[in-house]
Amino acid sequence: MSRVLGEVAGGVGEEVHVERGPLGPVQFWRGQSRYLVGELLDSWVETAPWWRRDATGASADLVATQEVWRVEAVRAGRSRTDFAGVFDLFWDAAGNRWWLVRVHD
């Protein structure tokens, strides 16, 4: 089971600060809590939904790619075997921001 986080700025998610290594995210901050990435489970590239168009009806976002990373992470200071969670992190290259978009139970 998973839950999608609330809608923010026309999209879904919660803005987070992410430190990225050569293979993907290595840690992220959600509020005052730091999470250490233990394992990169998956990553993929998405395009914006076809129904998102600007005022002129054009949809330049259709060709813009968005990276999504599914990671297993644990809050800093906690045991990975007891407190690990699975999170989907979204990289918004156009806005130069990271979003936490889904938390898997």
Secondary structure by P-SEA (a helix, b strand, c coil): cccccccccccbbbbbbbbbccccccccccccbbbbbccccccccccccccccccccccccccbbbbbbbbbbbccccccccbbbbbbbbbcccccccccccccc
